Every structure is written in C-alpha cells, then in structure tokens.
Amino acid sequence: MAQTRGGSRREERIDITWDYEVCAWARHFNTSQQRVKEAVQAVGNRADHVREHLAATAGRRPGAGDRPSAA
C-alpha cells in the first residue's frame, strides 16, 4: 500500500467503471471479474473490504471461488 505524507496508509480503492482495473483486481484476488463487481456493489470499493467479502462468500455457491480458466 502507498504511504501518505503523515505516514498513514492510504486505502486502495477499486473503480469498477474501468474494465482493465476490474480485470487486474480479479487476477489479484484470483476470482472472476463478475465476483469483483458483485463484491464492490455489496461492500463498497475499499480493496480490504472486498477481499474480506470474497473470502467470506467463497463457499456459498458452486464455483464461487473459482477463477474462470484461460483455456
């Protein structure tokens, strides 16, 4: 995370209006772009909140934690 002048951490934010950013976060979280968008809609755009939401909901639906294959 980036540091601000005061030394405190700046929260990372996910902007779902940019496809390339959603794609990057999906790869970071090892999940689908759709799940990233759903998580942002559910808990807001702070990356730490999205991470927690994805972890908490990974087993709630079939294939929910799976990233689509590249094949």
Distance bins in CASP14 RR format, pairs under 12 A and 6 or more apart:
PFRMAT RR
TARGET T0000
AUTHOR 0000-0000-0000
RMODE 2
METHOD distances of the structure
MODEL  1
1 7 0 0 0 0 0 1 0 0 0 0 0
1 8 0 0 0 0 1 0 0 0 0 0 0
1 9 1 0 1 0 0 0 0 0 0 0 0
1 10 1 0 0 1 0 0 0 0 0 0 0
1 11 1 0 0 1 0 0 0 0 0 0 0
1 12 1 0 0 1 0 0 0 0 0 0 0
1 13 0 0 0 0 0 1 0 0 0 0 0
1 46 0 0 0 0 0 1 0 0 0 0 0
1 47 0 0 0 0 1 0 0 0 0 0 0
1 48 0 0 0 0 1 0 0 0 0 0 0
2 8 0 0 0 0 0 1 0 0 0 0 0
2 9 1 0 0 1 0 0 0 0 0 0 0
2 10 1 0 1 0 0 0 0 0 0 0 0
2 11 0 0 0 0 1 0 0 0 0 0 0
2 12 1 0 0 1 0 0 0 0 0 0 0
2 13 0 0 0 0 0 1 0 0 0 0 0
2 47 0 0 0 0 0 1 0 0 0 0 0
3 9 1 0 0 1 0 0 0 0 0 0 0
3 10 1 0 0 1 0 0 0 0 0 0 0
4 10 1 0 1 0 0 0 0 0 0 0 0
4 11 0 0 0 0 0 1 0 0 0 0 0
9 46 0 0 0 0 0 1 0 0 0 0 0
9 47 0 0 0 0 0 1 0 0 0 0 0
9 48 0 0 0 0 1 0 0 0 0 0 0
10 46 0 0 0 0 0 1 0 0 0 0 0
10 47 0 0 0 0 0 1 0 0 0 0 0
10 48 0 0 0 0 0 1 0 0 0 0 0
11 44 0 0 0 0 0 1 0 0 0 0 0
11 45 0 0 0 0 1 0 0 0 0 0 0
11 46 1 0 1 0 0 0 0 0 0 0 0
11 47 1 0 0 1 0 0 0 0 0 0 0
11 48 1 0 0 1 0 0 0 0 0 0 0
11 49 0 0 0 0 1 0 0 0 0 0 0
11 50 0 0 0 0 0 1 0 0 0 0 0
11 51 0 0 0 0 0 1 0 0 0 0 0
12 21 0 0 0 0 0 1 0 0 0 0 0
12 24 0 0 0 0 0 1 0 0 0 0 0
12 25 0 0 0 0 1 0 0 0 0 0 0
12 28 0 0 0 0 1 0 0 0 0 0 0
12 29 0 0 0 0 0 1 0 0 0 0 0
12 45 0 0 0 0 1 0 0 0 0 0 0
12 46 1 0 0 1 0 0 0 0 0 0 0
12 47 1 0 1 0 0 0 0 0 0 0 0
12 48 1 0 0 1 0 0 0 0 0 0 0
12 49 0 0 0 0 0 1 0 0 0 0 0
12 50 0 0 0 0 1 0 0 0 0 0 0
12 51 0 0 0 0 1 0 0 0 0 0 0
13 21 0 0 0 0 1 0 0 0 0 0 0
13 25 0 0 0 0 0 1 0 0 0 0 0
13 40 0 0 0 0 1 0 0 0 0 0 0
13 44 0 0 0 0 1 0 0 0 0 0 0
13 45 1 0 1 0 0 0 0 0 0 0 0
13 46 1 0 0 1 0 0 0 0 0 0 0
13 47 1 0 0 1 0 0 0 0 0 0 0
13 48 0 0 0 0 0 1 0 0 0 0 0
13 49 0 0 0 0 0 1 0 0 0 0 0
13 50 0 0 0 0 1 0 0 0 0 0 0
14 20 0 0 0 0 0 1 0 0 0 0 0
14 21 1 0 0 1 0 0 0 0 0 0 0
14 22 1 0 0 1 0 0 0 0 0 0 0
14 23 0 0 0 0 0 1 0 0 0 0 0
14 24 0 0 0 0 1 0 0 0 0 0 0
14 25 1 0 1 0 0 0 0 0 0 0 0
14 26 0 0 0 0 1 0 0 0 0 0 0
14 28 0 0 0 0 1 0 0 0 0 0 0
14 29 0 0 0 0 1 0 0 0 0 0 0
14 33 0 0 0 0 0 1 0 0 0 0 0
14 35 0 0 0 0 0 1 0 0 0 0 0
14 36 1 0 0 1 0 0 0 0 0 0 0
14 37 0 0 0 0 1 0 0 0 0 0 0
14 38 0 0 0 0 0 1 0 0 0 0 0
14 39 0 0 0 0 1 0 0 0 0 0 0
14 40 1 0 1 0 0 0 0 0 0 0 0
14 41 0 0 0 0 0 1 0 0 0 0 0
14 43 0 0 0 0 0 1 0 0 0 0 0
14 44 0 0 0 0 1 0 0 0 0 0 0
14 45 1 0 1 0 0 0 0 0 0 0 0
14 46 1 0 0 1 0 0 0 0 0 0 0
14 47 1 0 1 0 0 0 0 0 0 0 0
14 48 0 0 0 0 0 1 0 0 0 0 0
14 49 0 0 0 0 1 0 0 0 0 0 0
14 50 1 0 1 0 0 0 0 0 0 0 0
14 51 0 0 0 0 0 1 0 0 0 0 0
14 53 0 0 0 0 0 1 0 0 0 0 0
14 54 0 0 0 0 0 1 0 0 0 0 0
15 21 1 0 1 0 0 0 0 0 0 0 0
15 22 0 0 0 0 1 0 0 0 0 0 0
15 23 0 0 0 0 0 1 0 0 0 0 0
15 24 0 0 0 0 0 1 0 0 0 0 0
15 25 0 0 0 0 1 0 0 0 0 0 0
15 36 0 0 0 0 0 1 0 0 0 0 0
15 37 0 0 0 0 0 1 0 0 0 0 0
15 40 0 0 0 0 1 0 0 0 0 0 0
15 44 0 0 0 0 0 1 0 0 0 0 0
15 45 1 0 0 1 0 0 0 0 0 0 0
15 46 0 0 0 0 0 1 0 0 0 0 0
15 47 0 0 0 0 0 1 0 0 0 0 0
15 50 0 0 0 0 0 1 0 0 0 0 0
16 22 1 0 1 0 0 0 0 0 0 0 0
16 23 0 0 0 0 0 1 0 0 0 0 0
16 24 0 0 0 0 0 1 0 0 0 0 0
16 25 0 0 0 0 1 0 0 0 0 0 0
16 26 0 0 0 0 0 1 0 0 0 0 0
16 33 0 0 0 0 1 0 0 0 0 0 0
16 34 0 0 0 0 0 1 0 0 0 0 0
16 35 0 0 0 0 0 1 0 0 0 0 0
16 36 1 0 0 1 0 0 0 0 0 0 0
16 37 1 0 1 0 0 0 0 0 0 0 0
16 38 0 0 0 0 1 0 0 0 0 0 0
16 39 0 0 0 0 1 0 0 0 0 0 0
16 40 1 0 1 0 0 0 0 0 0 0 0
16 41 1 0 0 1 0 0 0 0 0 0 0
16 42 0 0 0 0 0 1 0 0 0 0 0
16 44 0 0 0 0 1 0 0 0 0 0 0
16 45 1 0 0 1 0 0 0 0 0 0 0
16 47 0 0 0 0 0 1 0 0 0 0 0
16 50 0 0 0 0 0 1 0 0 0 0 0
17 37 0 0 0 0 0 1 0 0 0 0 0
17 40 0 0 0 0 0 1 0 0 0 0 0
17 45 0 0 0 0 0 1 0 0 0 0 0
18 24 0 0 0 0 1 0 0 0 0 0 0
18 25 0 0 0 0 0 1 0 0 0 0 0
18 33 0 0 0 0 0 1 0 0 0 0 0
18 36 0 0 0 0 0 1 0 0 0 0 0
18 37 0 0 0 0 0 1 0 0 0 0 0
18 40 0 0 0 0 0 1 0 0 0 0 0
18 45 0 0 0 0 0 1 0 0 0 0 0
19 25 0 0 0 0 0 1 0 0 0 0 0
19 26 0 0 0 0 0 1 0 0 0 0 0
19 33 1 0 0 1 0 0 0 0 0 0 0
19 36 0 0 0 0 0 1 0 0 0 0 0
19 37 0 0 0 0 0 1 0 0 0 0 0
20 26 0 0 0 0 0 1 0 0 0 0 0
20 27 0 0 0 0 0 1 0 0 0 0 0
20 33 0 0 0 0 0 1 0 0 0 0 0
21 27 0 0 0 0 0 1 0 0 0 0 0
21 28 0 0 0 0 0 1 0 0 0 0 0
21 33 0 0 0 0 1 0 0 0 0 0 0
21 36 0 0 0 0 1 0 0 0 0 0 0
21 37 0 0 0 0 0 1 0 0 0 0 0
21 40 0 0 0 0 0 1 0 0 0 0 0
21 45 0 0 0 0 0 1 0 0 0 0 0
21 47 0 0 0 0 0 1 0 0 0 0 0
22 28 0 0 0 0 0 1 0 0 0 0 0
22 29 0 0 0 0 0 1 0 0 0 0 0
22 31 0 0 0 0 0 1 0 0 0 0 0
22 32 0 0 0 0 1 0 0 0 0 0 0
22 33 1 0 1 0 0 0 0 0 0 0 0
22 34 0 0 0 0 1 0 0 0 0 0 0
22 35 0 0 0 0 0 1 0 0 0 0 0
22 36 1 0 1 0 0 0 0 0 0 0 0
22 37 1 0 0 1 0 0 0 0 0 0 0
22 38 0 0 0 0 0 1 0 0 0 0 0
22 39 0 0 0 0 0 1 0 0 0 0 0
22 40 0 0 0 0 1 0 0 0 0 0 0
22 41 0 0 0 0 0 1 0 0 0 0 0
22 45 0 0 0 0 0 1 0 0 0 0 0
22 50 0 0 0 0 0 1 0 0 0 0 0
23 29 0 0 0 0 0 1 0 0 0 0 0
23 31 0 0 0 0 0 1 0 0 0 0 0
23 32 0 0 0 0 0 1 0 0 0 0 0
23 33 1 0 1 0 0 0 0 0 0 0 0
23 34 0 0 0 0 0 1 0 0 0 0 0
23 36 0 0 0 0 1 0 0 0 0 0 0
23 37 0 0 0 0 0 1 0 0 0 0 0
23 67 0 0 0 0 0 1 0 0 0 0 0
23 68 0 0 0 0 0 1 0 0 0 0 0
24 33 0 0 0 0 1 0 0 0 0 0 0
24 36 0 0 0 0 1 0 0 0 0 0 0
24 47 0 0 0 0 0 1 0 0 0 0 0
25 31 0 0 0 0 1 0 0 0 0 0 0
25 32 0 0 0 0 0 1 0 0 0 0 0
25 33 0 0 0 0 1 0 0 0 0 0 0
25 34 0 0 0 0 0 1 0 0 0 0 0
25 35 0 0 0 0 1 0 0 0 0 0 0
25 36 1 0 1 0 0 0 0 0 0 0 0
25 37 0 0 0 0 1 0 0 0 0 0 0
25 39 0 0 0 0 1 0 0 0 0 0 0
25 40 0 0 0 0 1 0 0 0 0 0 0
25 45 0 0 0 0 0 1 0 0 0 0 0
25 46 0 0 0 0 0 1 0 0 0 0 0
25 47 1 0 0 1 0 0 0 0 0 0 0
25 50 1 0 0 1 0 0 0 0 0 0 0
25 51 0 0 0 0 1 0 0 0 0 0 0
25 54 0 0 0 0 1 0 0 0 0 0 0
25 67 0 0 0 0 0 1 0 0 0 0 0
26 32 1 0 1 0 0 0 0 0 0 0 0
26 33 1 0 1 0 0 0 0 0 0 0 0
26 34 0 0 0 0 1 0 0 0 0 0 0
26 35 1 0 0 1 0 0 0 0 0 0 0
26 36 1 0 1 0 0 0 0 0 0 0 0
26 37 0 0 0 0 1 0 0 0 0 0 0
26 38 0 0 0 0 0 1 0 0 0 0 0
26 39 0 0 0 0 0 1 0 0 0 0 0
26 40 0 0 0 0 0 1 0 0 0 0 0
26 50 0 0 0 0 0 1 0 0 0 0 0
26 54 0 0 0 0 0 1 0 0 0 0 0
26 65 0 0 0 0 0 1 0 0 0 0 0
26 66 0 0 0 0 0 1 0 0 0 0 0
26 67 1 0 0 1 0 0 0 0 0 0 0
26 68 0 0 0 0 1 0 0 0 0 0 0
27 33 0 0 0 0 1 0 0 0 0 0 0
27 36 0 0 0 0 1 0 0 0 0 0 0
27 67 1 0 0 1 0 0 0 0 0 0 0
27 68 0 0 0 0 0 1 0 0 0 0 0
27 70 0 0 0 0 0 1 0 0 0 0 0
28 36 0 0 0 0 1 0 0 0 0 0 0
28 47 0 0 0 0 1 0 0 0 0 0 0
28 50 0 0 0 0 1 0 0 0 0 0 0
28 51 0 0 0 0 1 0 0 0 0 0 0
28 54 0 0 0 0 0 1 0 0 0 0 0
28 67 0 0 0 0 0 1 0 0 0 0 0
29 35 1 0 0 1 0 0 0 0 0 0 0
29 36 1 0 0 1 0 0 0 0 0 0 0
29 37 0 0 0 0 0 1 0 0 0 0 0
29 38 0 0 0 0 0 1 0 0 0 0 0
29 39 0 0 0 0 1 0 0 0 0 0 0
29 40 0 0 0 0 0 1 0 0 0 0 0
29 47 0 0 0 0 1 0 0 0 0 0 0
29 48 0 0 0 0 0 1 0 0 0 0 0
29 50 1 0 0 1 0 0 0 0 0 0 0
29 51 1 0 0 1 0 0 0 0 0 0 0
29 52 0 0 0 0 0 1 0 0 0 0 0
29 53 0 0 0 0 0 1 0 0 0 0 0
29 54 1 0 1 0 0 0 0 0 0 0 0
29 55 0 0 0 0 1 0 0 0 0 0 0
29 57 0 0 0 0 0 1 0 0 0 0 0
29 58 0 0 0 0 0 1 0 0 0 0 0
29 65 0 0 0 0 1 0 0 0 0 0 0
29 66 0 0 0 0 0 1 0 0 0 0 0
29 67 0 0 0 0 1 0 0 0 0 0 0
30 36 0 0 0 0 0 1 0 0 0 0 0
30 51 0 0 0 0 0 1 0 0 0 0 0
30 54 0 0 0 0 1 0 0 0 0 0 0
30 55 0 0 0 0 0 1 0 0 0 0 0
30 58 0 0 0 0 0 1 0 0 0 0 0
30 65 0 0 0 0 1 0 0 0 0 0 0
30 66 0 0 0 0 1 0 0 0 0 0 0
30 67 1 0 1 0 0 0 0 0 0 0 0
30 68 0 0 0 0 0 1 0 0 0 0 0
31 37 0 0 0 0 0 1 0 0 0 0 0
31 38 0 0 0 0 1 0 0 0 0 0 0
31 39 0 0 0 0 1 0 0 0 0 0 0
31 50 0 0 0 0 1 0 0 0 0 0 0
31 51 0 0 0 0 0 1 0 0 0 0 0
31 53 0 0 0 0 0 1 0 0 0 0 0
31 54 1 0 1 0 0 0 0 0 0 0 0
31 55 0 0 0 0 0 1 0 0 0 0 0
31 57 0 0 0 0 0 1 0 0 0 0 0
31 58 0 0 0 0 1 0 0 0 0 0 0
31 59 0 0 0 0 0 1 0 0 0 0 0
31 63 0 0 0 0 1 0 0 0 0 0 0
31 64 0 0 0 0 1 0 0 0 0 0 0
31 65 1 0 1 0 0 0 0 0 0 0 0
31 66 1 0 0 1 0 0 0 0 0 0 0
31 67 1 0 1 0 0 0 0 0 0 0 0
31 68 0 0 0 0 1 0 0 0 0 0 0
32 38 0 0 0 0 1 0 0 0 0 0 0
32 39 0 0 0 0 0 1 0 0 0 0 0
32 54 0 0 0 0 0 1 0 0 0 0 0
32 58 0 0 0 0 0 1 0 0 0 0 0
32 61 0 0 0 0 0 1 0 0 0 0 0
32 63 0 0 0 0 1 0 0 0 0 0 0
32 64 0 0 0 0 1 0 0 0 0 0 0
32 65 0 0 0 0 1 0 0 0 0 0 0
32 66 1 0 0 1 0 0 0 0 0 0 0
32 67 1 0 1 0 0 0 0 0 0 0 0
32 68 1 0 1 0 0 0 0 0 0 0 0
32 69 0 0 0 0 0 1 0 0 0 0 0
33 39 0 0 0 0 0 1 0 0 0 0 0
33 40 0 0 0 0 0 1 0 0 0 0 0
33 67 0 0 0 0 1 0 0 0 0 0 0
33 68 0 0 0 0 1 0 0 0 0 0 0
34 40 0 0 0 0 0 1 0 0 0 0 0
34 41 0 0 0 0 0 1 0 0 0 0 0
34 54 0 0 0 0 0 1 0 0 0 0 0
34 61 0 0 0 0 0 1 0 0 0 0 0
34 63 0 0 0 0 0 1 0 0 0 0 0
34 64 0 0 0 0 0 1 0 0 0 0 0
34 65 0 0 0 0 0 1 0 0 0 0 0
34 66 0 0 0 0 0 1 0 0 0 0 0
34 67 0 0 0 0 0 1 0 0 0 0 0
34 68 0 0 0 0 1 0 0 0 0 0 0
35 41 0 0 0 0 0 1 0 0 0 0 0
35 42 0 0 0 0 0 1 0 0 0 0 0
35 50 0 0 0 0 1 0 0 0 0 0 0
35 51 0 0 0 0 0 1 0 0 0 0 0
35 53 0 0 0 0 1 0 0 0 0 0 0
35 54 1 0 0 1 0 0 0 0 0 0 0
35 55 0 0 0 0 0 1 0 0 0 0 0
35 57 0 0 0 0 1 0 0 0 0 0 0
35 58 0 0 0 0 1 0 0 0 0 0 0
35 59 0 0 0 0 0 1 0 0 0 0 0
35 60 0 0 0 0 0 1 0 0 0 0 0
35 61 0 0 0 0 1 0 0 0 0 0 0
35 63 0 0 0 0 1 0 0 0 0 0 0
35 64 1 0 0 1 0 0 0 0 0 0 0
35 65 1 0 0 1 0 0 0 0 0 0 0
35 66 0 0 0 0 1 0 0 0 0 0 0
35 67 0 0 0 0 1 0 0 0 0 0 0
35 68 0 0 0 0 0 1 0 0 0 0 0
36 42 0 0 0 0 0 1 0 0 0 0 0
36 43 0 0 0 0 0 1 0 0 0 0 0
36 44 0 0 0 0 0 1 0 0 0 0 0
36 45 0 0 0 0 0 1 0 0 0 0 0
36 47 0 0 0 0 1 0 0 0 0 0 0
36 50 1 0 0 1 0 0 0 0 0 0 0
36 51 0 0 0 0 0 1 0 0 0 0 0
36 53 0 0 0 0 1 0 0 0 0 0 0
36 54 1 0 0 1 0 0 0 0 0 0 0
36 65 0 0 0 0 0 1 0 0 0 0 0
36 67 0 0 0 0 0 1 0 0 0 0 0
37 43 0 0 0 0 0 1 0 0 0 0 0
37 44 0 0 0 0 0 1 0 0 0 0 0
37 45 0 0 0 0 0 1 0 0 0 0 0
37 50 0 0 0 0 1 0 0 0 0 0 0
37 53 0 0 0 0 0 1 0 0 0 0 0
37 54 0 0 0 0 0 1 0 0 0 0 0
38 44 0 0 0 0 0 1 0 0 0 0 0
38 50 0 0 0 0 1 0 0 0 0 0 0
38 53 0 0 0 0 1 0 0 0 0 0 0
38 54 0 0 0 0 1 0 0 0 0 0 0
38 57 0 0 0 0 1 0 0 0 0 0 0
38 60 0 0 0 0 0 1 0 0 0 0 0
38 61 0 0 0 0 0 1 0 0 0 0 0
38 64 0 0 0 0 1 0 0 0 0 0 0
38 65 0 0 0 0 0 1 0 0 0 0 0
39 45 0 0 0 0 1 0 0 0 0 0 0
39 46 0 0 0 0 0 1 0 0 0 0 0
39 47 0 0 0 0 1 0 0 0 0 0 0
39 48 0 0 0 0 0 1 0 0 0 0 0
39 49 0 0 0 0 1 0 0 0 0 0 0
39 50 1 0 1 0 0 0 0 0 0 0 0
39 51 0 0 0 0 1 0 0 0 0 0 0
39 52 0 0 0 0 1 0 0 0 0 0 0
39 53 1 0 1 0 0 0 0 0 0 0 0
39 54 1 0 1 0 0 0 0 0 0 0 0
39 55 0 0 0 0 0 1 0 0 0 0 0
39 56 0 0 0 0 1 0 0 0 0 0 0
39 57 1 0 0 1 0 0 0 0 0 0 0
39 58 0 0 0 0 0 1 0 0 0 0 0
39 64 0 0 0 0 0 1 0 0 0 0 0
39 65 0 0 0 0 0 1 0 0 0 0 0
40 46 0 0 0 0 1 0 0 0 0 0 0
40 47 0 0 0 0 1 0 0 0 0 0 0
40 49 0 0 0 0 1 0 0 0 0 0 0
40 50 1 0 1 0 0 0 0 0 0 0 0
40 51 0 0 0 0 0 1 0 0 0 0 0
40 53 0 0 0 0 1 0 0 0 0 0 0
40 54 0 0 0 0 0 1 0 0 0 0 0
41 49 0 0 0 0 0 1 0 0 0 0 0
41 50 0 0 0 0 0 1 0 0 0 0 0
41 53 0 0 0 0 0 1 0 0 0 0 0
42 49 0 0 0 0 1 0 0 0 0 0 0
42 50 0 0 0 0 1 0 0 0 0 0 0
42 52 0 0 0 0 0 1 0 0 0 0 0
42 53 1 0 1 0 0 0 0 0 0 0 0
42 54 0 0 0 0 1 0 0 0 0 0 0
42 56 0 0 0 0 0 1 0 0 0 0 0
42 57 0 0 0 0 1 0 0 0 0 0 0
42 60 0 0 0 0 0 1 0 0 0 0 0
43 49 1 0 1 0 0 0 0 0 0 0 0
43 50 1 0 0 1 0 0 0 0 0 0 0
43 51 0 0 0 0 1 0 0 0 0 0 0
43 52 1 0 0 1 0 0 0 0 0 0 0
43 53 1 0 1 0 0 0 0 0 0 0 0
43 54 0 0 0 0 1 0 0 0 0 0 0
43 55 0 0 0 0 0 1 0 0 0 0 0
43 56 0 0 0 0 1 0 0 0 0 0 0
43 57 0 0 0 0 1 0 0 0 0 0 0
44 50 1 0 0 1 0 0 0 0 0 0 0
44 51 0 0 0 0 0 1 0 0 0 0 0
44 52 0 0 0 0 0 1 0 0 0 0 0
44 53 0 0 0 0 1 0 0 0 0 0 0
45 53 0 0 0 0 0 1 0 0 0 0 0
46 52 0 0 0 0 1 0 0 0 0 0 0
46 53 0 0 0 0 0 1 0 0 0 0 0
47 53 0 0 0 0 0 1 0 0 0 0 0
47 54 0 0 0 0 0 1 0 0 0 0 0
48 54 0 0 0 0 0 1 0 0 0 0 0
48 55 0 0 0 0 0 1 0 0 0 0 0
49 55 0 0 0 0 0 1 0 0 0 0 0
49 56 0 0 0 0 0 1 0 0 0 0 0
50 56 0 0 0 0 0 1 0 0 0 0 0
50 57 0 0 0 0 0 1 0 0 0 0 0
51 57 0 0 0 0 0 1 0 0 0 0 0
51 58 0 0 0 0 0 1 0 0 0 0 0
52 58 0 0 0 0 0 1 0 0 0 0 0
53 60 0 0 0 0 0 1 0 0 0 0 0
53 64 0 0 0 0 0 1 0 0 0 0 0
53 65 0 0 0 0 0 1 0 0 0 0 0
54 60 0 0 0 0 0 1 0 0 0 0 0
54 64 0 0 0 0 1 0 0 0 0 0 0
54 65 1 0 0 1 0 0 0 0 0 0 0
54 66 0 0 0 0 0 1 0 0 0 0 0
54 67 0 0 0 0 0 1 0 0 0 0 0
55 64 0 0 0 0 0 1 0 0 0 0 0
55 65 0 0 0 0 1 0 0 0 0 0 0
56 64 0 0 0 0 0 1 0 0 0 0 0
56 65 0 0 0 0 0 1 0 0 0 0 0
57 63 0 0 0 0 0 1 0 0 0 0 0
57 64 1 0 0 1 0 0 0 0 0 0 0
57 65 0 0 0 0 1 0 0 0 0 0 0
58 64 1 0 1 0 0 0 0 0 0 0 0
58 65 1 0 1 0 0 0 0 0 0 0 0
58 66 0 0 0 0 1 0 0 0 0 0 0
58 67 0 0 0 0 0 1 0 0 0 0 0
59 65 1 0 0 1 0 0 0 0 0 0 0
59 66 0 0 0 0 0 1 0 0 0 0 0
63 69 0 0 0 0 0 1 0 0 0 0 0
END
